[in-house]
Amino acid sequence: MARVSVARLLVLAATLTAALLAAAPPPTRAAWVESDYPSSMACGVTIPVEQCDPADGAANAACRDMCHYGGRRGGRCVAPGRLALVQGCHCRC
């Protein structure tokens, strides 16, 4: 009897896991990456991009990749403040 209960629990756990994975939203991609951007940029420049939200992981990944493509050591989204006058993608040197 205990084996049946354990087997049922395993089936239930597998079913719930499959349902959760199927219901998970697809990974997001920052929409602004689809547009054209410069293939090279000056060191430490911030490219104005309104959709580059510092709290958005996909936007930061897109910014990092864009800066790498431009020959820089990565980058991240910044809000107006200490590093930038506008919200955008700030590329490191």
Gaussian input, Z-matrix of N, CA and C with variables (Angstrom, degrees):
# hf/3-21g

backbone

0 1
 N
 C     1     B1
 C     2     B2     1     A1
 N     3     B3     2     A2     1     D1
 C     4     B4     3     A3     2     D2
 C     5     B5     4     A4     3     D3
 N     6     B6     5     A5     4     D4
 C     7     B7     6     A6     5     D5
 C     8     B8     7     A7     6     D6
 N     9     B9     8     A8     7     D7
 C    10    B10     9     A9     8     D8
 C    11    B11    10    A10     9     D9
 N    12    B12    11    A11    10    D10
 C    13    B13    12    A12    11    D11
 C    14    B14    13    A13    12    D12
 N    15    B15    14    A14    13    D13
 C    16    B16    15    A15    14    D14
 C    17    B17    16    A16    15    D15
 N    18    B18    17    A17    16    D16
 C    19    B19    18    A18    17    D17
 C    20    B20    19    A19    18    D18
 N    21    B21    20    A20    19    D19
 C    22    B22    21    A21    20    D20
 C    23    B23    22    A22    21    D21
 N    24    B24    23    A23    22    D22
 C    25    B25    24    A24    23    D23
 C    26    B26    25    A25    24    D24
 N    27    B27    26    A26    25    D25
 C    28    B28    27    A27    26    D26
 C    29    B29    28    A28    27    D27
 N    30    B30    29    A29    28    D28
 C    31    B31    30    A30    29    D29
 C    32    B32    31    A31    30    D30
 N    33    B33    32    A32    31    D31
 C    34    B34    33    A33    32    D32
 C    35    B35    34    A34    33    D33
 N    36    B36    35    A35    34    D34
 C    37    B37    36    A36    35    D35
 C    38    B38    37    A37    36    D36
 N    39    B39    38    A38    37    D37
 C    40    B40    39    A39    38    D38
 C    41    B41    40    A40    39    D39
 N    42    B42    41    A41    40    D40
 C    43    B43    42    A42    41    D41
 C    44    B44    43    A43    42    D42
 N    45    B45    44    A44    43    D43
 C    46    B46    45    A45    44    D44
 C    47    B47    46    A46    45    D45
 N    48    B48    47    A47    46    D46
 C    49    B49    48    A48    47    D47
 C    50    B50    49    A49    48    D48
 N    51    B51    50    A50    49    D49
 C    52    B52    51    A51    50    D50
 C    53    B53    52    A52    51    D51
 N    54    B54    53    A53    52    D52
 C    55    B55    54    A54    53    D53
 C    56    B56    55    A55    54    D54
 N    57    B57    56    A56    55    D55
 C    58    B58    57    A57    56    D56
 C    59    B59    58    A58    57    D57
 N    60    B60    59    A59    58    D58
 C    61    B61    60    A60    59    D59
 C    62    B62    61    A61    60    D60
 N    63    B63    62    A62    61    D61
 C    64    B64    63    A63    62    D62
 C    65    B65    64    A64    63    D63
 N    66    B66    65    A65    64    D64
 C    67    B67    66    A66    65    D65
 C    68    B68    67    A67    66    D66
 N    69    B69    68    A68    67    D67
 C    70    B70    69    A69    68    D68
 C    71    B71    70    A70    69    D69
 N    72    B72    71    A71    70    D70
 C    73    B73    72    A72    71    D71
 C    74    B74    73    A73    72    D72
 N    75    B75    74    A74    73    D73
 C    76    B76    75    A75    74    D74
 C    77    B77    76    A76    75    D75
 N    78    B78    77    A77    76    D76
 C    79    B79    78    A78    77    D77
 C    80    B80    79    A79    78    D78
 N    81    B81    80    A80    79    D79
 C    82    B82    81    A81    80    D80
 C    83    B83    82    A82    81    D81
 N    84    B84    83    A83    82    D82
 C    85    B85    84    A84    83    D83
 C    86    B86    85    A85    84    D84
 N    87    B87    86    A86    85    D85
 C    88    B88    87    A87    86    D86
 C    89    B89    88    A88    87    D87
 N    90    B90    89    A89    88    D88
 C    91    B91    90    A90    89    D89
 C    92    B92    91    A91    90    D90
 N    93    B93    92    A92    91    D91
 C    94    B94    93    A93    92    D92
 C    95    B95    94    A94    93    D93
 N    96    B96    95    A95    94    D94
 C    97    B97    96    A96    95    D95
 C    98    B98    97    A97    96    D96
 N    99    B99    98    A98    97    D97
 C   100   B100    99    A99    98    D98
 C   101   B101   100   A100    99    D99
 N   102   B102   101   A101   100   D100
 C   103   B103   102   A102   101   D101
 C   104   B104   103   A103   102   D102
 N   105   B105   104   A104   103   D103
 C   106   B106   105   A105   104   D104
 C   107   B107   106   A106   105   D105
 N   108   B108   107   A107   106   D106
 C   109   B109   108   A108   107   D107
 C   110   B110   109   A109   108   D108
 N   111   B111   110   A110   109   D109
 C   112   B112   111   A111   110   D110
 C   113   B113   112   A112   111   D111
 N   114   B114   113   A113   112   D112
 C   115   B115   114   A114   113   D113
 C   116   B116   115   A115   114   D114
 N   117   B117   116   A116   115   D115
 C   118   B118   117   A117   116   D116
 C   119   B119   118   A118   117   D117
 N   120   B120   119   A119   118   D118
 C   121   B121   120   A120   119   D119
 C   122   B122   121   A121   120   D120
 N   123   B123   122   A122   121   D121
 C   124   B124   123   A123   122   D122
 C   125   B125   124   A124   123   D123
 N   126   B126   125   A125   124   D124
 C   127   B127   126   A126   125   D125
 C   128   B128   127   A127   126   D126
 N   129   B129   128   A128   127   D127
 C   130   B130   129   A129   128   D128
 C   131   B131   130   A130   129   D129
 N   132   B132   131   A131   130   D130
 C   133   B133   132   A132   131   D131
 C   134   B134   133   A133   132   D132
 N   135   B135   134   A134   133   D133
 C   136   B136   135   A135   134   D134
 C   137   B137   136   A136   135   D135
 N   138   B138   137   A137   136   D136
 C   139   B139   138   A138   137   D137
 C   140   B140   139   A139   138   D138
 N   141   B141   140   A140   139   D139
 C   142   B142   141   A141   140   D140
 C   143   B143   142   A142   141   D141
 N   144   B144   143   A143   142   D142
 C   145   B145   144   A144   143   D143
 C   146   B146   145   A145   144   D144
 N   147   B147   146   A146   145   D145
 C   148   B148   147   A147   146   D146
 C   149   B149   148   A148   147   D147
 N   150   B150   149   A149   148   D148
 C   151   B151   150   A150   149   D149
 C   152   B152   151   A151   150   D150
 N   153   B153   152   A152   151   D151
 C   154   B154   153   A153   152   D152
 C   155   B155   154   A154   153   D153
 N   156   B156   155   A155   154   D154
 C   157   B157   156   A156   155   D155
 C   158   B158   157   A157   156   D156
 N   159   B159   158   A158   157   D157
 C   160   B160   159   A159   158   D158
 C   161   B161   160   A160   159   D159
 N   162   B162   161   A161   160   D160
 C   163   B163   162   A162   161   D161
 C   164   B164   163   A163   162   D162
 N   165   B165   164   A164   163   D163
 C   166   B166   165   A165   164   D164
 C   167   B167   166   A166   165   D165
 N   168   B168   167   A167   166   D166
 C   169   B169   168   A168   167   D167
 C   170   B170   169   A169   168   D168
 N   171   B171   170   A170   169   D169
 C   172   B172   171   A171   170   D170
 C   173   B173   172   A172   171   D171
 N   174   B174   173   A173   172   D172
 C   175   B175   174   A174   173   D173
 C   176   B176   175   A175   174   D174
 N   177   B177   176   A176   175   D175
 C   178   B178   177   A177   176   D176
 C   179   B179   178   A178   177   D177
 N   180   B180   179   A179   178   D178
 C   181   B181   180   A180   179   D179
 C   182   B182   181   A181   180   D180
 N   183   B183   182   A182   181   D181
 C   184   B184   183   A183   182   D182
 C   185   B185   184   A184   183   D183
 N   186   B186   185   A185   184   D184
 C   187   B187   186   A186   185   D185
 C   188   B188   187   A187   186   D186
 N   189   B189   188   A188   187   D187
 C   190   B190   189   A189   188   D188
 C   191   B191   190   A190   189   D189
 N   192   B192   191   A191   190   D190
 C   193   B193   192   A192   191   D191
 C   194   B194   193   A193   192   D192
 N   195   B195   194   A194   193   D193
 C   196   B196   195   A195   194   D194
 C   197   B197   196   A196   195   D195
 N   198   B198   197   A197   196   D196
 C   199   B199   198   A198   197   D197
 C   200   B200   199   A199   198   D198
 N   201   B201   200   A200   199   D199
 C   202   B202   201   A201   200   D200
 C   203   B203   202   A202   201   D201
 N   204   B204   203   A203   202   D202
 C   205   B205   204   A204   203   D203
 C   206   B206   205   A205   204   D204
 N   207   B207   206   A206   205   D205
 C   208   B208   207   A207   206   D206
 C   209   B209   208   A208   207   D207
 N   210   B210   209   A209   208   D208
 C   211   B211   210   A210   209   D209
 C   212   B212   211   A211   210   D210
 N   213   B213   212   A212   211   D211
 C   214   B214   213   A213   212   D212
 C   215   B215   214   A214   213   D213
 N   216   B216   215   A215   214   D214
 C   217   B217   216   A216   215   D215
 C   218   B218   217   A217   216   D216
 N   219   B219   218   A218   217   D217
 C   220   B220   219   A219   218   D218
 C   221   B221   220   A220   219   D219
 N   222   B222   221   A221   220   D220
 C   223   B223   222   A222   221   D221
 C   224   B224   223   A223   222   D222
 N   225   B225   224   A224   223   D223
 C   226   B226   225   A225   224   D224
 C   227   B227   226   A226   225   D225
 N   228   B228   227   A227   226   D226
 C   229   B229   228   A228   227   D227
 C   230   B230   229   A229   228   D228
 N   231   B231   230   A230   229   D229
 C   232   B232   231   A231   230   D230
 C   233   B233   232   A232   231   D231
 N   234   B234   233   A233   232   D232
 C   235   B235   234   A234   233   D233
 C   236   B236   235   A235   234   D234
 N   237   B237   236   A236   235   D235
 C   238   B238   237   A237   236   D236
 C   239   B239   238   A238   237   D237
 N   240   B240   239   A239   238   D238
 C   241   B241   240   A240   239   D239
 C   242   B242   241   A241   240   D240
 N   243   B243   242   A242   241   D241
 C   244   B244   243   A243   242   D242
 C   245   B245   244   A244   243   D243
 N   246   B246   245   A245   244   D244
 C   247   B247   246   A246   245   D245
 C   248   B248   247   A247   246   D246
 N   249   B249   248   A248   247   D247
 C   250   B250   249   A249   248   D248
 C   251   B251   250   A250   249   D249
 N   252   B252   251   A251   250   D250
 C   253   B253   252   A252   251   D251
 C   254   B254   253   A253   252   D252
 N   255   B255   254   A254   253   D253
 C   256   B256   255   A255   254   D254
 C   257   B257   256   A256   255   D255
 N   258   B258   257   A257   256   D256
 C   259   B259   258   A258   257   D257
 C   260   B260   259   A259   258   D258
 N   261   B261   260   A260   259   D259
 C   262   B262   261   A261   260   D260
 C   263   B263   262   A262   261   D261
 N   264   B264   263   A263   262   D262
 C   265   B265   264   A264   263   D263
 C   266   B266   265   A265   264   D264
 N   267   B267   266   A266   265   D265
 C   268   B268   267   A267   266   D266
 C   269   B269   268   A268   267   D267
 N   270   B270   269   A269   268   D268
 C   271   B271   270   A270   269   D269
 C   272   B272   271   A271   270   D270
 N   273   B273   272   A272   271   D271
 C   274   B274   273   A273   272   D272
 C   275   B275   274   A274   273   D273
 N   276   B276   275   A275   274   D274
 C   277   B277   276   A276   275   D275
 C   278   B278   277   A277   276   D276

   B1=1.4479
   B2=1.5332
   B3=1.3219
   B4=1.4579
   B5=1.5223
   B6=1.3357
   B7=1.4621
   B8=1.5228
   B9=1.3070
   B10=1.4625
   B11=1.5198
   B12=1.3037
   B13=1.4651
   B14=1.5218
   B15=1.3223
   B16=1.4597
   B17=1.5255
   B18=1.3179
   B19=1.4629
   B20=1.5218
   B21=1.3195
   B22=1.4723
   B23=1.5271
   B24=1.3204
   B25=1.4643
   B26=1.5294
   B27=1.3212
   B28=1.4617
   B29=1.5264
   B30=1.3327
   B31=1.4650
   B32=1.5240
   B33=1.3207
   B34=1.4639
   B35=1.5303
   B36=1.3330
   B37=1.4645
   B38=1.5272
   B39=1.3202
   B40=1.4637
   B41=1.5262
   B42=1.3280
   B43=1.4623
   B44=1.5266
   B45=1.3276
   B46=1.4677
   B47=1.5278
   B48=1.3155
   B49=1.4642
   B50=1.5210
   B51=1.3214
   B52=1.4657
   B53=1.5222
   B54=1.3274
   B55=1.4643
   B56=1.5269
   B57=1.3265
   B58=1.4626
   B59=1.5250
   B60=1.3161
   B61=1.4632
   B62=1.5217
   B63=1.3161
   B64=1.4637
   B65=1.5243
   B66=1.3302
   B67=1.4602
   B68=1.5256
   B69=1.3260
   B70=1.4631
   B71=1.5235
   B72=1.3317
   B73=1.4648
   B74=1.5244
   B75=1.3166
   B76=1.4649
   B77=1.5231
   B78=1.3203
   B79=1.4547
   B80=1.5223
   B81=1.3227
   B82=1.4587
   B83=1.5171
   B84=1.2921
   B85=1.4560
   B86=1.5160
   B87=1.2832
   B88=1.4533
   B89=1.5267
   B90=1.3259
   B91=1.4649
   B92=1.5243
   B93=1.3217
   B94=1.4519
   B95=1.5203
   B96=1.3331
   B97=1.4580
   B98=1.5202
   B99=1.3334
   B100=1.4608
   B101=1.5256
   B102=1.3214
   B103=1.4635
   B104=1.5287
   B105=1.3089
   B106=1.4630
   B107=1.5189
   B108=1.3089
   B109=1.4514
   B110=1.5192
   B111=1.3231
   B112=1.4625
   B113=1.5255
   B114=1.3298
   B115=1.4578
   B116=1.5220
   B117=1.3009
   B118=1.4607
   B119=1.5168
   B120=1.3018
   B121=1.4515
   B122=1.5207
   B123=1.3103
   B124=1.4530
   B125=1.5245
   B126=1.2983
   B127=1.4582
   B128=1.5295
   B129=1.3206
   B130=1.4507
   B131=1.5129
   B132=1.3150
   B133=1.4585
   B134=1.5295
   B135=1.3261
   B136=1.4589
   B137=1.5197
   B138=1.3229
   B139=1.4602
   B140=1.5178
   B141=1.3392
   B142=1.4663
   B143=1.5296
   B144=1.3155
   B145=1.4654
   B146=1.5232
   B147=1.3316
   B148=1.4629
   B149=1.5216
   B150=1.3468
   B151=1.4573
   B152=1.5240
   B153=1.3125
   B154=1.4631
   B155=1.5264
   B156=1.3240
   B157=1.4598
   B158=1.5279
   B159=1.3419
   B160=1.4595
   B161=1.5334
   B162=1.3194
   B163=1.4638
   B164=1.5282
   B165=1.3235
   B166=1.4692
   B167=1.5252
   B168=1.3217
   B169=1.4586
   B170=1.5159
   B171=1.3366
   B172=1.4678
   B173=1.5258
   B174=1.3226
   B175=1.4637
   B176=1.5262
   B177=1.3302
   B178=1.4620
   B179=1.5210
   B180=1.3254
   B181=1.4676
   B182=1.5255
   B183=1.3279
   B184=1.4621
   B185=1.5283
   B186=1.3129
   B187=1.4638
   B188=1.5275
   B189=1.3193
   B190=1.4637
   B191=1.5348
   B192=1.3343
   B193=1.4627
   B194=1.5246
   B195=1.3283
   B196=1.4539
   B197=1.5259
   B198=1.3191
   B199=1.4631
   B200=1.5304
   B201=1.3344
   B202=1.4692
   B203=1.5216
   B204=1.3298
   B205=1.4629
   B206=1.5272
   B207=1.3175
   B208=1.4605
   B209=1.5155
   B210=1.3319
   B211=1.4565
   B212=1.5143
   B213=1.3033
   B214=1.4656
   B215=1.5243
   B216=1.3260
   B217=1.4619
   B218=1.5232
   B219=1.2843
   B220=1.4603
   B221=1.5055
   B222=1.3165
   B223=1.4490
   B224=1.5061
   B225=1.3257
   B226=1.4607
   B227=1.5155
   B228=1.3178
   B229=1.4598
   B230=1.5243
   B231=1.3057
   B232=1.4604
   B233=1.5229
   B234=1.3153
   B235=1.4616
   B236=1.5274
   B237=1.3280
   B238=1.4631
   B239=1.5248
   B240=1.3081
   B241=1.4634
   B242=1.5100
   B243=1.3298
   B244=1.4580
   B245=1.5335
   B246=1.3339
   B247=1.4638
   B248=1.5207
   B249=1.3057
   B250=1.4625
   B251=1.5198
   B252=1.3302
   B253=1.4599
   B254=1.5205
   B255=1.3289
   B256=1.4635
   B257=1.5248
   B258=1.3278
   B259=1.4608
   B260=1.5175
   B261=1.3292
   B262=1.4525
   B263=1.5052
   B264=1.3138
   B265=1.4608
   B266=1.5255
   B267=1.3236
   B268=1.4622
   B269=1.5232
   B270=1.3266
   B271=1.4660
   B272=1.5272
   B273=1.3309
   B274=1.4665
   B275=1.5225
   B276=1.3099
   B277=1.4763
   B278=1.5101
   A1=110.99
   A2=117.16
   A3=120.13
   A4=111.31
   A5=117.69
   A6=120.89
   A7=111.09
   A8=117.64
   A9=121.49
   A10=109.64
   A11=117.90
   A12=121.37
   A13=111.12
   A14=117.27
   A15=120.84
   A16=109.63
   A17=116.80
   A18=120.49
   A19=110.85
   A20=116.20
   A21=119.40
   A22=111.07
   A23=116.63
   A24=119.89
   A25=110.92
   A26=116.93
   A27=119.99
   A28=111.49
   A29=116.29
   A30=120.18
   A31=110.18
   A32=116.52
   A33=120.91
   A34=110.74
   A35=117.16
   A36=120.86
   A37=110.73
   A38=117.37
   A39=120.71
   A40=110.99
   A41=116.59
   A42=120.92
   A43=110.77
   A44=116.84
   A45=120.47
   A46=111.31
   A47=116.92
   A48=120.32
   A49=110.80
   A50=116.58
   A51=120.44
   A52=111.10
   A53=117.11
   A54=120.79
   A55=110.95
   A56=117.19
   A57=120.47
   A58=111.31
   A59=117.12
   A60=119.75
   A61=111.62
   A62=116.47
   A63=120.37
   A64=111.31
   A65=117.20
   A66=121.22
   A67=112.66
   A68=117.69
   A69=120.58
   A70=109.74
   A71=116.93
   A72=119.38
   A73=110.15
   A74=117.34
   A75=119.58
   A76=109.70
   A77=118.16
   A78=119.60
   A79=110.27
   A80=115.18
   A81=119.61
   A82=110.43
   A83=115.09
   A84=121.19
   A85=106.93
   A86=115.93
   A87=119.51
   A88=109.39
   A89=116.38
   A90=121.90
   A91=112.05
   A92=117.29
   A93=119.03
   A94=112.40
   A95=118.01
   A96=120.70
   A97=110.75
   A98=116.50
   A99=120.71
   A100=111.99
   A101=117.07
   A102=119.66
   A103=110.11
   A104=115.56
   A105=120.12
   A106=109.91
   A107=115.98
   A108=121.35
   A109=107.52
   A110=117.24
   A111=119.87
   A112=111.80
   A113=116.42
   A114=120.13
   A115=111.74
   A116=117.85
   A117=121.08
   A118=107.63
   A119=115.85
   A120=119.70
   A121=109.54
   A122=115.81
   A123=121.05
   A124=110.52
   A125=115.38
   A126=121.94
   A127=110.32
   A128=117.19
   A129=122.34
   A130=115.49
   A131=117.77
   A132=120.98
   A133=110.47
   A134=116.51
   A135=122.16
   A136=107.92
   A137=115.89
   A138=121.72
   A139=107.67
   A140=119.16
   A141=120.48
   A142=111.51
   A143=116.23
   A144=122.67
   A145=106.80
   A146=117.51
   A147=121.07
   A148=112.58
   A149=117.45
   A150=120.76
   A151=112.82
   A152=119.01
   A153=122.00
   A154=108.43
   A155=115.75
   A156=122.94
   A157=109.75
   A158=118.66
   A159=120.84
   A160=113.92
   A161=118.10
   A162=121.20
   A163=112.88
   A164=117.74
   A165=121.90
   A166=110.32
   A167=116.20
   A168=121.06
   A169=113.26
   A170=117.11
   A171=120.62
   A172=110.70
   A173=116.78
   A174=120.23
   A175=110.53
   A176=117.29
   A177=120.44
   A178=111.43
   A179=117.12
   A180=120.54
   A181=110.34
   A182=116.74
   A183=120.74
   A184=110.71
   A185=116.65
   A186=121.14
   A187=110.02
   A188=116.55
   A189=121.30
   A190=110.51
   A191=115.83
   A192=120.15
   A193=111.57
   A194=116.79
   A195=120.64
   A196=110.12
   A197=117.14
   A198=120.27
   A199=111.00
   A200=117.48
   A201=120.37
   A202=110.14
   A203=116.71
   A204=121.69
   A205=110.41
   A206=115.80
   A207=120.98
   A208=113.93
   A209=117.90
   A210=120.69
   A211=114.63
   A212=118.44
   A213=122.13
   A214=110.71
   A215=116.58
   A216=122.39
   A217=112.22
   A218=117.74
   A219=121.21
   A220=111.35
   A221=115.21
   A222=120.84
   A223=110.06
   A224=115.67
   A225=121.10
   A226=109.11
   A227=114.33
   A228=119.94
   A229=109.25
   A230=116.05
   A231=121.05
   A232=109.38
   A233=114.80
   A234=122.10
   A235=107.49
   A236=118.14
   A237=119.60
   A238=110.10
   A239=115.89
   A240=119.79
   A241=110.88
   A242=115.32
   A243=121.44
   A244=113.18
   A245=117.94
   A246=120.89
   A247=114.30
   A248=116.93
   A249=118.46
   A250=111.29
   A251=114.78
   A252=120.25
   A253=111.02
   A254=116.45
   A255=121.87
   A256=108.97
   A257=115.64
   A258=119.78
   A259=108.39
   A260=116.67
   A261=118.77
   A262=112.80
   A263=114.62
   A264=123.29
   A265=108.09
   A266=117.02
   A267=122.54
   A268=109.17
   A269=116.40
   A270=121.63
   A271=110.65
   A272=115.19
   A273=120.62
   A274=110.42
   A275=114.81
   A276=120.88
   A277=110.74
   D1=-39.60
   D2=-179.59
   D3=-65.80
   D4=-33.50
   D5=179.44
   D6=-65.83
   D7=-37.40
   D8=178.45
   D9=-65.15
   D10=-42.07
   D11=-179.97
   D12=-64.83
   D13=-42.03
   D14=178.95
   D15=-65.55
   D16=-42.22
   D17=178.94
   D18=-62.93
   D19=-42.07
   D20=178.56
   D21=-64.79
   D22=-38.66
   D23=177.94
   D24=-64.55
   D25=-40.26
   D26=178.20
   D27=-64.49
   D28=-41.83
   D29=178.00
   D30=-64.65
   D31=-42.62
   D32=178.68
   D33=-62.59
   D34=-44.47
   D35=179.30
   D36=-62.80
   D37=-42.42
   D38=179.28
   D39=-65.11
   D40=-40.06
   D41=179.54
   D42=-65.17
   D43=-44.55
   D44=178.94
   D45=-64.11
   D46=-40.99
   D47=178.47
   D48=-62.15
   D49=-45.14
   D50=178.92
   D51=-62.82
   D52=-39.83
   D53=179.71
   D54=-66.00
   D55=-41.22
   D56=179.21
   D57=-66.20
   D58=-40.73
   D59=179.04
   D60=-66.96
   D61=-37.06
   D62=179.38
   D63=-69.98
   D64=-31.10
   D65=-177.42
   D66=-85.10
   D67=-12.33
   D68=-178.01
   D69=-66.10
   D70=138.83
   D71=178.99
   D72=-67.64
   D73=151.77
   D74=178.08
   D75=-66.45
   D76=154.28
   D77=178.94
   D78=-59.62
   D79=138.69
   D80=-178.58
   D81=-83.49
   D82=154.12
   D83=175.63
   D84=-129.69
   D85=134.68
   D86=-179.57
   D87=-62.47
   D88=123.44
   D89=-175.32
   D90=-63.31
   D91=-31.21
   D92=-175.67
   D93=-69.07
   D94=-15.89
   D95=179.03
   D96=-67.63
   D97=-26.97
   D98=-178.97
   D99=-66.65
   D100=-21.61
   D101=-178.35
   D102=-82.89
   D103=171.27
   D104=178.31
   D105=-74.07
   D106=146.27
   D107=173.98
   D108=-144.52
   D109=159.56
   D110=-175.31
   D111=-63.86
   D112=143.00
   D113=179.59
   D114=-84.09
   D115=-10.90
   D116=173.09
   D117=-148.79
   D118=143.17
   D119=-178.89
   D120=-142.47
   D121=157.07
   D122=-178.90
   D123=-66.92
   D124=154.26
   D125=-179.53
   D126=-64.24
   D127=129.99
   D128=176.81
   D129=77.72
   D130=12.48
   D131=-178.21
   D132=-80.75
   D133=149.36
   D134=173.74
   D135=-111.61
   D136=119.98
   D137=179.34
   D138=-88.59
   D139=119.89
   D140=-178.54
   D141=-63.99
   D142=117.65
   D143=177.31
   D144=-143.53
   D145=108.58
   D146=-177.21
   D147=-61.40
   D148=-33.32
   D149=-176.43
   D150=-80.03
   D151=-3.24
   D152=-179.24
   D153=-82.36
   D154=87.05
   D155=-177.04
   D156=-88.94
   D157=122.57
   D158=-179.17
   D159=-57.85
   D160=-24.35
   D161=-178.74
   D162=-88.17
   D163=-5.57
   D164=-176.29
   D165=-97.16
   D166=115.95
   D167=-178.34
   D168=-61.65
   D169=-40.24
   D170=-179.97
   D171=-66.01
   D172=-39.12
   D173=179.29
   D174=-66.63
   D175=-40.92
   D176=178.10
   D177=-64.90
   D178=-39.73
   D179=177.98
   D180=-64.25
   D181=-40.70
   D182=179.09
   D183=-65.78
   D184=-40.48
   D185=178.36
   D186=-63.57
   D187=-45.95
   D188=178.86
   D189=-57.95
   D190=-46.55
   D191=-179.45
   D192=-64.59
   D193=-40.45
   D194=179.59
   D195=-62.25
   D196=-43.07
   D197=-179.99
   D198=-66.63
   D199=-39.72
   D200=175.45
   D201=-59.71
   D202=-43.41
   D203=179.19
   D204=-60.34
   D205=-34.43
   D206=179.86
   D207=-83.18
   D208=6.03
   D209=176.40
   D210=89.62
   D211=13.57
   D212=179.80
   D213=-103.76
   D214=173.37
   D215=-177.83
   D216=-89.48
   D217=39.40
   D218=179.69
   D219=95.28
   D220=-174.55
   D221=-179.26
   D222=-174.29
   D223=179.22
   D224=178.33
   D225=-154.62
   D226=159.79
   D227=177.54
   D228=-72.91
   D229=140.04
   D230=178.45
   D231=-130.67
   D232=150.52
   D233=174.61
   D234=-98.55
   D235=160.22
   D236=177.44
   D237=-55.55
   D238=133.52
   D239=-178.74
   D240=163.19
   D241=-131.84
   D242=-173.53
   D243=-64.83
   D244=-44.37
   D245=-176.73
   D246=-86.58
   D247=-24.25
   D248=-172.83
   D249=-147.57
   D250=153.61
   D251=175.24
   D252=-86.99
   D253=-20.70
   D254=-178.84
   D255=-130.75
   D256=160.39
   D257=174.29
   D258=-73.06
   D259=134.08
   D260=-179.42
   D261=177.75
   D262=-163.76
   D263=-178.16
   D264=-101.58
   D265=116.04
   D266=-178.17
   D267=-100.35
   D268=116.93
   D269=-178.81
   D270=-91.03
   D271=134.89
   D272=177.80
   D273=-83.24
   D274=160.93
   D275=178.57
   D276=-80.55

